[in-house]
Amino acid sequence: MIEFLTIPGVILIIGAVLLSLLPEKFRSSVFLIFPVAALAFVITRPDGYTLTASLGSFELIVMEMDSLSRVFGIIFAITAFVAGTYAWHIKDLGQQVNALVYAGSALGVTFAGDLLTLIIFWELMAVSSTWLIWANRNEASDKAGMRYLIYHVLGGGLLLAGIIWHYMDTGSLLVESLAQEYTIGNVMMLIGVSINAAVIPLHTWLADAYPKATVTGAVFMSAFTTKSAVYVLIRVFPGWELLIWFGAAMAIYGVVYAVICKDIREILAYHIISQVGFMVCGIGIGTDLALNGATAHAYSHILYKSLLFMSTGAVLYATGTSKLVHLGGLAKKMPYVLGLYLVGGFSISGLPLFNGYISKSMTISAAGYAHNEAAMLMLLFASVGTFLSVGLKLPYYTWFGKEDNDIEVKPLPKNMYLGMGMAAFACIFYGLYPQALYIYLPFDADYNPFTIYHFVEVTQISLMTFAGFWLLRKKLAGELIIALDVDWFYRKATPAARRVFVHGVDNFYDRVEEKIWDIAGFLTKNFKNPMLWLNPFTNKENQASRYSPSMEVIMSFILFTILVFSLVYLT
């Protein structure tokens, strides 16, 4: 029992329970204790460490440690601490509890050695993260949260159905690499995981929900859901070639929408889709270098994406708006936030000296070494769009552009600067010293990012992208538009689906209920005096007037006795 309480995910979930019992003034400080404790257990547990439990006839592996789960466990625990620091000023118990449960559930997925344990944490992750959207408490977040929950209930249901089917086929519940066989069970599991990974066209929940989450909730959400799915894809579906093309398409699709969008948090949400596309593509390639690239890029992405959401969240907190059309001229009013944002922007763009440089190119190089030039070119094209939208467009129209903008800016809590500072430090640290990350990568493949060829390639792409942006900057200026995505088709089908599956079902049950009441009324009326309808020769009016209650009881008893003997005889 004591060992069970040392599972990293369980530590955070226990912390969430304890937070609900503490006074408000202690909760923010105590929140940070649990990610640190979880990180300590992740680092100190040796490879091969397992913890088992029994559930009926099933033997569960509730924790299994190896090099792959360790690297994801480290970054999940670090991010929970950094995001908790950024959210120190938040006193909303619901957000604090659900943020810890959410982070703990992601850790639970990471260390689950069997599929039953994995699906339990998977569903807990979906429910707790939904709260971080609803916590904004407005109509837009209520609707977005419901759509988000529907998506994840669907994904979790498909994953569970696939697990059951897989167990019936193989008799195994182990979380292990599956052969590239498109059985019903495998396909259902793959689709269920792909929904959480925001694989197109199952991605619209992300761009819809993340911009509507709370300022601090979006930071947690940027780190855990999609990257937990990436972990499961690496663990279960490495080398599935279908993922190459879905990943490459995600990389391009996300940056195209990021260029179009005019809300700063929506731009970042679409870039999660794009960056996860790099990881999914690497998983599909399936070589050791590609899988290391997917793992390293997931690690780097969590750091710089949380920094980007913290920086844009700080802008939203200070100004009350996240629309580019209302922003601009903030460079003098929020210079430190600008500097911290640029660290994240340069990191996601893969510029030298930042952590994106040492991870993104690993996947691109793996595509080249695998002689998949088409995928390599698609990822390079996506890199151009990344720098254009997140490295140039977003900061230019947020902090520059309108120098005469008189927008009011309220001061930020110091803890927000501290959280951003820690993430920015990590982005620079790993960019300068990549070996600190590479030693934890799970597969045996060497990679040197500091080659002259790579440096020249990135420099050329960056300079050409900057020149293109500067020439087209007026056309990219913010305006209030809605970028239609494939969910337009889902929403257009909603009225018809509601008529069939909601109103149609309601009407059917209404009719059934009416008929049941009619039958009940008919039986009540006629069984009150059975002789009125049992004897066809009786004068109904006279018989009704002469019929006594005692006779009614006797006749009812006789009829009941006849019915019982008939049933006994027939059986």
Phi, psi and omega per residue, in radians:
M1 nan -0.705 3.138
I2 -1.126 -0.700 3.119
E3 -1.110 -0.647 3.122
F4 -1.046 -0.620 -3.122
L5 -1.295 -0.145 3.110
T6 -1.685 0.017 3.050
I7 -1.119 2.219 -3.031
P8 -0.908 -0.774 3.135
G9 -1.128 -0.693 3.138
V10 -1.154 -0.617 3.112
I11 -0.996 -0.804 -3.117
L12 -1.214 -0.636 3.130
I13 -1.202 -0.690 3.038
I14 -1.078 -0.697 3.093
G15 -1.038 -0.673 3.120
A16 -1.102 -0.700 3.107
V17 -1.124 -0.762 -3.133
L18 -1.149 -0.629 3.121
L19 -1.007 -0.647 -3.103
S20 -1.178 -0.244 -3.128
L21 -1.742 -0.130 -3.032
L22 -1.656 2.666 3.017
P23 -1.109 2.709 -3.055
E24 -0.993 -0.685 -3.022
K25 -1.217 -0.307 -3.130
F26 -1.718 -0.278 -2.931
R27 -1.125 -0.744 -3.084
S28 -1.100 -0.659 3.136
S29 -1.247 -0.777 -3.104
V30 -1.168 -0.565 3.116
F31 -0.871 -0.763 -3.021
L32 -1.284 -0.304 -3.112
I33 -1.157 -0.672 -2.985
F34 -1.275 -0.718 3.019
P35 -1.058 -0.630 3.113
V36 -1.144 -0.747 3.109
A37 -1.113 -0.739 3.117
A38 -1.090 -0.743 3.128
L39 -1.073 -0.689 3.130
A40 -1.066 -0.752 3.138
F41 -1.246 -0.586 3.089
V42 -1.104 -0.753 -3.080
I43 -1.265 -0.638 -2.990
T44 -1.537 -0.340 3.137
R45 -1.285 2.283 -3.109
P46 -1.338 2.767 3.025
D47 -1.040 2.424 -3.121
G48 1.630 -0.144 3.121
Y49 -1.159 2.260 3.115
T50 -2.332 2.681 3.089
L51 -2.388 2.150 -3.053
T52 -1.987 2.803 3.081
A53 -2.644 2.792 -3.136
S54 -1.925 2.437 3.038
L55 -2.351 1.716 -3.040
G56 1.099 -2.162 3.140
S57 -1.600 0.032 -3.107
F58 -1.663 2.375 3.026
E59 -1.752 1.945 -3.054
L60 -1.681 2.516 3.014
I61 -1.872 1.587 -3.002
V62 -1.328 -0.298 3.019
M63 -2.629 2.316 3.087
E64 -2.475 2.156 -3.053
M65 -1.843 2.231 2.931
D66 -2.565 -3.044 -3.024
S67 -1.170 -0.585 3.138
L68 -1.222 -0.844 3.136
S69 -1.164 -0.528 -3.124
R70 -1.144 -0.797 -3.070
V71 -1.152 -0.664 3.068
F72 -1.230 -0.656 3.108
G73 -1.102 -0.681 3.131
I74 -1.086 -0.874 -3.062
I75 -1.238 -0.576 3.093
F76 -1.139 -0.745 -3.140
A77 -1.184 -0.733 3.114
I78 -1.072 -0.766 -3.104
T79 -1.165 -0.651 3.081
A80 -1.049 -0.668 3.116
F81 -1.214 -0.813 -3.108
V82 -1.114 -0.807 3.131
A83 -1.142 -0.615 3.072
G84 -1.135 -0.630 3.060
T85 -1.136 -0.780 3.117
Y86 -1.060 -0.588 -3.098
A87 -1.678 0.305 -3.079
W88 -0.943 -0.667 -3.049
H89 -1.311 -0.213 -3.117
I90 -1.300 2.272 3.139
K91 -1.954 0.080 -3.128
D92 -1.283 1.957 -3.083
L93 -1.042 -0.693 -3.136
G94 -1.038 -0.772 3.117
Q95 -1.157 -0.733 -3.106
Q96 -1.128 -0.798 -3.115
V97 -1.145 -0.830 -3.080
N98 -1.233 -0.517 3.069
A99 -1.123 -0.721 3.114
L100 -1.212 -0.721 3.100
V101 -1.086 -0.721 3.139
Y102 -1.065 -0.882 3.120
A103 -1.110 -0.711 3.117
G104 -1.111 -0.663 3.129
S105 -1.151 -0.692 3.082
A106 -1.077 -0.719 3.072
L107 -1.151 -0.646 3.104
G108 -1.083 -0.726 3.073
V109 -1.076 -0.727 -3.071
T110 -1.084 -0.650 -3.051
F111 -1.797 0.074 3.128
A112 -1.196 2.239 3.118
G113 -1.713 -0.128 3.096
D114 -2.311 2.749 -3.023
L115 -1.260 -0.457 3.124
L116 -1.234 -0.781 3.057
T117 -1.075 -0.712 -3.124
L118 -1.059 -0.795 -3.075
I119 -1.208 -0.523 3.091
I120 -1.120 -0.867 3.110
F121 -1.179 -0.588 -3.141
W122 -1.040 -0.825 -3.118
E123 -1.254 -0.617 3.083
L124 -1.123 -0.615 3.088
M125 -1.112 -0.704 -3.128
A126 -1.146 -0.789 -3.082
V127 -1.188 -0.801 -3.089
S128 -1.171 -0.633 3.136
S129 -1.239 -0.527 3.101
T130 -1.047 -0.643 3.141
W131 -1.048 -0.599 -3.111
L132 -1.202 -0.317 3.011
I133 -1.480 -0.859 -3.121
W134 -1.115 -0.415 -3.103
A135 -1.111 -0.258 3.072
N136 -1.226 -0.392 2.999
R137 0.970 0.922 2.974
N138 -2.464 2.970 -3.036
E139 -1.085 -0.717 -3.113
A140 -1.113 -0.760 -3.138
S141 -1.231 -0.583 3.088
D142 -1.068 -0.824 -3.123
K143 -1.208 -0.742 3.129
A144 -1.117 -0.693 3.109
G145 -1.095 -0.687 3.110
M146 -1.160 -0.739 3.097
R147 -1.107 -0.713 3.101
Y148 -1.040 -0.790 -3.110
L149 -1.154 -0.707 3.113
I150 -1.045 -0.802 3.106
Y151 -0.979 -0.822 -3.026
H152 -1.358 -0.472 2.985
V153 -1.156 -0.724 3.077
L154 -1.072 -0.843 -3.135
G155 -1.094 -0.761 3.118
G156 -1.138 -0.649 3.106
G157 -1.126 -0.743 3.095
L158 -1.126 -0.722 3.125
L159 -1.093 -0.778 3.132
L160 -1.121 -0.764 3.113
A161 -1.063 -0.710 3.105
G162 -1.133 -0.669 3.110
I163 -1.106 -0.778 3.132
I164 -1.086 -0.798 3.137
W165 -1.089 -0.758 3.121
H166 -1.071 -0.719 3.135
Y167 -1.142 -0.704 3.115
M168 -1.132 -0.595 -3.126
D169 -1.347 -0.701 -2.967
T170 -1.988 -0.383 -3.060
G171 1.325 0.191 -3.081
S172 -2.069 2.457 3.033
L173 -2.013 0.236 -3.102
L174 -1.218 2.493 2.992
V175 -1.456 1.796 -3.039
E176 -2.598 2.891 3.132
S177 -1.152 2.313 -3.138
L178 -1.796 2.497 3.042
A179 -1.137 2.635 -3.084
Q180 -1.302 1.291 3.131
E181 -2.165 2.159 -3.037
Y182 -1.561 1.090 3.030
T183 -1.328 2.906 -3.128
I184 -1.048 -0.786 -3.136
G185 -1.106 -0.786 3.140
N186 -1.101 -0.749 -3.117
V187 -1.143 -0.733 3.122
M188 -1.121 -0.703 3.099
M189 -1.141 -0.727 -3.132
L190 -1.100 -0.750 3.126
I191 -1.165 -0.723 3.122
G192 -1.038 -0.761 3.110
V193 -1.228 -0.647 -3.111
S194 -1.122 -0.543 3.073
I195 -1.075 -0.798 3.108
N196 -1.177 -0.476 3.106
A197 -1.448 -0.014 3.130
A198 1.047 0.665 3.076
V199 -1.239 2.261 -3.136
I200 -1.160 2.485 0.099
P201 -1.630 0.422 -3.110
L202 -1.767 0.548 -2.942
H203 -1.855 -0.206 -2.869
T204 -1.183 -0.342 3.078
W205 -1.027 -0.584 -3.034
L206 -1.240 -0.957 -3.119
A207 -1.160 -0.402 3.116
D208 -1.372 -0.751 -2.959
A209 -1.588 -0.717 -3.015
Y210 -1.041 -0.735 3.124
P211 -1.169 -0.275 -3.086
K212 -1.774 -0.027 3.053
A213 -1.269 2.954 3.075
T214 -1.127 2.851 -3.127
V215 -0.977 -0.819 -3.114
T216 -1.425 -0.572 -3.137
G217 -1.089 -0.646 -3.140
A218 -1.105 -0.522 3.115
V219 -1.140 -0.816 3.089
F220 -1.090 -0.760 -3.062
M221 -1.153 -0.539 -3.141
S222 -1.179 -0.282 -3.004
A223 -1.763 -0.591 -2.817
F224 -1.828 -0.856 -2.961
T225 -1.101 -0.985 -3.075
T226 -1.180 -0.622 -3.103
K227 -1.323 -0.504 2.987
S228 -1.099 -0.707 3.100
A229 -1.144 -0.695 3.078
V230 -1.047 -0.743 3.101
Y231 -1.010 -0.808 -3.117
V232 -1.144 -0.670 3.088
L233 -1.091 -0.738 3.108
I234 -1.103 -0.726 -3.073
R235 -1.250 -0.699 -2.943
V236 -1.865 -0.575 -3.006
F237 -2.132 0.641 3.135
P238 -1.188 2.419 3.083
G239 1.423 0.111 3.068
W240 -1.340 1.882 -2.933
E241 -1.080 -0.475 3.110
L242 -0.984 -0.559 -3.100
L243 -1.204 -0.429 3.121
I244 -0.997 -0.868 -3.010
W245 -1.388 -0.587 3.026
F246 -1.143 -0.693 3.129
G247 -1.159 -0.777 3.125
A248 -1.122 -0.677 3.100
A249 -1.150 -0.682 3.075
M250 -1.038 -0.762 -3.087
A251 -1.021 -0.752 -3.131
I252 -1.346 -0.775 -3.095
Y253 -0.992 -0.786 -3.108
G254 -1.099 -0.740 -3.103
V255 -1.265 -0.561 3.096
V256 -1.077 -0.803 3.127
Y257 -1.232 -0.547 3.095
A258 -1.131 -0.608 3.092
V259 -1.196 -0.612 -3.093
I260 -1.334 -0.712 -2.968
C261 -1.148 2.670 -3.064
K262 -2.122 0.142 3.061
D263 -1.902 2.264 -2.972
I264 -1.123 -0.623 3.136
R265 -1.385 -0.486 3.052
E266 -1.206 -0.656 3.058
I267 -1.006 -0.816 -3.135
L268 -1.168 -0.609 3.125
A269 -1.107 -0.769 3.107
Y270 -1.153 -0.519 3.108
H271 -1.267 -0.385 2.988
I272 -1.099 -0.776 3.107
I273 -1.007 -0.783 -3.121
S274 -1.121 -0.834 -3.081
Q275 -1.202 -0.656 3.052
V276 -1.116 -0.514 3.065
G277 -1.020 -0.688 3.064
F278 -1.007 -0.767 -3.108
M279 -1.181 -0.776 -3.135
V280 -1.095 -0.690 3.099
C281 -1.083 -0.771 3.115
G282 -1.100 -0.658 3.108
I283 -1.126 -0.705 3.112
G284 -1.125 -0.665 3.094
I285 -1.069 -0.797 2.909
G286 1.419 -0.005 3.072
T287 -1.319 2.889 3.130
D288 -1.027 -0.750 3.140
L289 -1.122 -0.717 -3.123
A290 -1.171 -0.715 3.133
L291 -1.211 -0.642 3.011
N292 -1.099 -0.690 3.111
G293 -1.097 -0.752 3.104
A294 -1.091 -0.724 3.140
T295 -1.165 -0.837 -3.126
A296 -1.114 -0.677 -3.110
H297 -1.248 -0.592 3.035
A298 -1.074 -0.743 3.127
Y299 -1.083 -0.857 -3.133
S300 -1.146 -0.728 -3.089
H301 -1.069 -0.721 3.124
I302 -1.025 -0.704 -3.117
L303 -1.207 -0.927 -3.052
Y304 -1.328 -0.509 3.121
K305 -1.259 -0.652 3.058
S306 -1.137 -0.647 3.072
L307 -1.105 -0.744 -3.141
L308 -1.137 -0.736 3.104
F309 -1.210 -0.556 3.062
M310 -1.171 -0.731 -3.109
S311 -1.178 -0.834 3.118
T312 -1.207 -0.562 3.034
G313 -1.106 -0.626 3.084
A314 -1.132 -0.666 3.083
V315 -1.121 -0.785 3.107
L316 -1.090 -0.742 3.130
Y317 -1.100 -0.725 -3.039
A318 -1.382 -0.582 -3.036
T319 -1.877 -0.374 -3.111
G320 1.466 0.092 3.141
T321 -2.471 2.646 3.064
S322 -2.145 0.218 -3.132
K323 -1.556 2.246 -3.131
L324 -1.032 -0.572 -3.099
V325 -1.129 -0.420 -3.133
H326 -1.706 -0.150 -3.057
L327 -1.768 -3.112 -3.102
G328 2.119 2.672 3.099
G329 1.220 0.438 -3.105
L330 -1.673 -0.003 -3.057
A331 -1.042 -0.707 3.141
K332 -1.418 -0.427 -3.097
K333 -1.535 -0.505 -3.128
M334 -2.369 1.039 -3.052
P335 -1.168 -0.648 -3.109
Y336 -1.210 -0.654 3.092
V337 -1.142 -0.685 3.073
L338 -1.024 -0.855 -3.128
G339 -1.058 -0.743 3.140
L340 -1.197 -0.678 3.099
Y341 -1.065 -0.761 -3.093
L342 -1.080 -0.540 3.045
V343 -1.065 -0.791 3.096
G344 -1.177 -0.682 3.139
G345 -1.128 -0.733 3.104
F346 -1.239 -0.533 3.120
S347 -1.182 -0.854 -3.126
I348 -1.153 -0.463 3.118
S349 -1.383 -0.161 3.099
G350 1.324 0.500 3.135
L351 -1.340 2.645 -3.134
P352 -1.008 2.583 3.122
L353 1.435 0.053 3.109
F354 -2.192 2.773 -2.911
N355 -1.180 -0.464 3.080
G356 -1.073 -0.501 -3.133
Y357 -1.119 -0.589 -3.035
I358 -1.635 -0.018 -3.115
S359 -2.156 -0.769 -3.101
K360 -1.057 -0.765 -3.080
S361 -1.170 -0.350 3.135
M362 -1.130 -0.728 3.112
T363 -1.214 -0.726 3.123
I364 -1.081 -0.757 3.114
S365 -1.124 -0.668 3.124
A366 -1.076 -0.657 3.086
A367 -1.114 -0.700 3.104
G368 -1.146 -0.790 3.140
Y369 -1.131 -0.471 3.105
A370 -1.483 0.100 3.126
H371 1.054 0.588 3.063
N372 -1.877 1.333 -3.036
E373 -1.144 -0.577 -3.124
A374 -1.096 -0.819 3.117
A375 -1.122 -0.695 3.137
M376 -1.065 -0.779 3.142
L377 -1.156 -0.643 3.109
M378 -1.125 -0.695 3.122
L379 -1.215 -0.651 3.080
L380 -1.123 -0.719 3.092
F381 -1.076 -0.710 3.106
A382 -1.116 -0.583 3.105
S383 -1.098 -0.645 3.086
V384 -1.089 -0.833 3.141
G385 -1.111 -0.547 3.116
T386 -1.118 -0.881 -3.141
F387 -1.125 -0.651 -3.132
L388 -1.091 -0.800 -3.012
S389 -1.524 -0.833 -3.062
V390 -1.603 -0.625 -3.123
G391 -1.430 -0.404 -3.065
L392 -2.158 -1.032 -3.029
K393 -1.044 -0.922 -3.055
L394 -1.082 -0.896 -3.140
P395 -1.165 -0.577 -3.112
Y396 -1.124 -0.853 -3.077
Y397 -1.421 -0.199 3.087
T398 -1.590 -0.805 -3.041
W399 -1.799 -0.301 -3.129
F400 -2.142 -2.452 3.082
G401 1.268 -1.480 -3.100
K402 -1.626 1.559 -3.129
E403 -1.227 -0.380 -3.126
D404 -1.657 0.217 -3.127
N405 -1.153 2.168 -3.102
D406 -1.735 0.454 -3.127
I407 -1.066 2.398 -3.134
E408 -1.382 2.468 -3.123
V409 -2.211 2.086 3.095
K410 -1.609 2.665 -3.061
P411 -1.162 2.623 3.130
L412 -1.625 2.567 2.982
P413 -1.067 2.525 -3.091
K414 -1.087 -0.534 -3.129
N415 -1.122 -0.474 3.094
M416 -1.164 -0.720 3.063
Y417 -1.103 -0.690 -3.117
L418 -1.133 -0.759 3.109
G419 -1.089 -0.799 3.111
M420 -1.103 -0.677 -3.125
G421 -1.112 -0.713 3.131
M422 -1.133 -0.761 3.127
A423 -1.139 -0.712 3.133
A424 -1.124 -0.715 3.103
F425 -1.042 -0.748 -3.128
A426 -1.138 -0.684 3.131
C427 -1.075 -0.732 -3.139
I428 -1.291 -0.727 -3.111
F429 -1.010 -0.886 -3.128
Y430 -1.222 -0.487 3.069
G431 -1.176 -0.599 3.130
L432 -1.511 -0.527 -3.062
Y433 -2.286 1.263 -3.061
P434 -1.127 -0.379 -3.118
Q435 -1.086 -0.450 3.106
A436 -1.087 -0.471 3.049
L437 -1.629 -0.721 -3.032
Y438 -1.061 -0.551 -3.110
I439 -1.163 -0.334 3.135
Y440 -1.664 -0.115 -3.083
L441 -1.161 2.492 -2.906
P442 -1.418 -0.276 -3.021
F443 -2.026 2.726 -3.037
D444 -1.529 1.579 3.129
A445 -2.685 2.173 -3.140
D446 -1.522 2.531 3.099
Y447 -2.642 2.327 3.101
N448 -2.039 1.892 -3.108
P449 -1.336 -0.307 -3.013
F450 -1.637 0.956 3.044
T451 -1.698 2.687 3.135
I452 -1.087 -0.685 -3.134
Y453 -1.048 -0.834 -3.119
H454 -1.124 -0.742 -3.126
F455 -1.097 -0.787 -3.139
V456 -1.137 -0.709 3.140
E457 -1.060 -0.847 -3.122
V458 -1.142 -0.700 3.139
T459 -1.112 -0.773 3.124
Q460 -1.084 -0.812 -3.136
I461 -1.070 -0.718 -3.090
S462 -1.189 -0.768 -3.133
L463 -1.147 -0.720 3.124
M464 -1.160 -0.672 3.115
T465 -1.154 -0.715 3.118
F466 -1.103 -0.747 3.129
A467 -1.092 -0.733 3.115
G468 -1.119 -0.721 3.123
F469 -1.099 -0.763 -3.075
W470 -1.113 -0.618 3.120
L471 -1.265 -0.540 -3.048
L472 -1.898 0.232 -2.990
R473 -1.080 -0.564 -3.139
K474 -1.218 -0.583 3.126
K475 -1.295 -0.361 3.137
L476 -1.620 0.061 -3.091
A477 -1.056 2.650 -3.077
G478 -1.161 2.451 3.001
E479 -2.645 2.679 -3.059
L480 -1.379 1.733 3.078
I481 -2.351 2.873 3.030
I482 -2.003 2.109 3.131
A483 -1.486 1.969 -3.119
L484 -1.299 2.311 3.115
D485 -2.038 -3.070 -3.089
V486 -1.143 -0.280 3.073
D487 -1.164 -0.204 3.030
W488 -0.989 -0.702 3.136
F489 -1.169 -0.700 3.116
Y490 -1.108 -0.766 -3.075
R491 -1.229 -0.598 3.075
K492 -1.130 -0.574 3.137
A493 -1.414 -0.162 -3.056
T494 -1.053 -0.829 -3.128
P495 -1.012 -0.754 3.135
A496 -1.159 -0.734 3.115
A497 -1.101 -0.680 3.120
R498 -1.127 -0.713 3.133
R499 -1.099 -0.677 -3.076
V500 -1.399 -0.882 -2.961
F501 -1.638 -0.253 3.124
V502 -1.969 -1.146 -3.112
H503 -1.148 -0.702 3.134
G504 -1.067 -0.795 3.121
V505 -1.151 -0.752 3.101
D506 -1.023 -0.807 -3.132
N507 -1.109 -0.697 3.119
F508 -1.055 -0.829 -3.129
Y509 -1.201 -0.563 3.050
D510 -1.066 -0.789 3.135
R511 -1.120 -0.749 3.114
V512 -1.070 -0.739 3.135
E513 -1.093 -0.750 3.115
E514 -1.056 -0.763 3.140
K515 -1.134 -0.682 3.110
I516 -1.091 -0.741 3.105
W517 -1.139 -0.669 3.095
D518 -1.086 -0.782 3.135
I519 -1.124 -0.745 3.125
A520 -1.081 -0.710 3.108
G521 -1.126 -0.742 3.133
F522 -1.074 -0.823 -3.134
L523 -1.149 -0.694 3.118
T524 -1.075 -0.774 -3.116
K525 -1.144 -0.744 -3.029
N526 -1.457 -0.545 3.126
F527 -1.438 -0.135 3.034
K528 -1.101 -0.608 3.087
N529 -2.491 1.431 -3.021
P530 -1.044 -0.503 -3.078
M531 -1.129 -0.386 -3.137
L532 -1.129 -0.520 -3.123
W533 -2.007 -0.206 3.076
L534 -1.357 -0.603 -3.106
N535 -1.829 1.802 -3.067
P536 -1.217 -0.282 -3.093
F537 -1.632 0.015 -3.108
T538 -1.452 2.401 3.002
N539 -1.260 1.929 -2.976
K540 -1.037 -0.708 -3.083
E541 -1.234 -0.778 -3.133
N542 -1.200 -0.706 -3.120
Q543 -1.106 -0.680 3.131
A544 -1.111 -0.632 -3.110
S545 -1.316 -0.509 -3.105
R546 -1.606 -0.138 -3.025
Y547 -1.378 2.340 -3.076
S548 -1.872 2.743 3.112
P549 -1.059 -0.613 -3.124
S550 -1.152 -0.685 3.077
M551 -1.122 -0.642 3.108
E552 -1.058 -0.724 3.125
V553 -1.141 -0.759 -3.115
I554 -1.111 -0.812 -3.122
M555 -1.136 -0.667 3.108
S556 -1.094 -0.723 3.137
F557 -1.134 -0.726 3.120
I558 -1.083 -0.795 3.141
L559 -1.100 -0.686 3.125
F560 -1.127 -0.727 3.137
T561 -1.110 -0.758 3.111
I562 -1.059 -0.740 3.137
L563 -1.088 -0.776 -3.132
V564 -1.105 -0.816 -3.135
F565 -1.132 -0.581 3.093
S566 -1.130 -0.761 3.141
L567 -1.146 -0.710 3.121
V568 -1.102 -0.725 -3.124
Y569 -1.140 -0.732 -3.100
L570 -1.195 -0.562 -3.130
T571 -1.500 nan nan
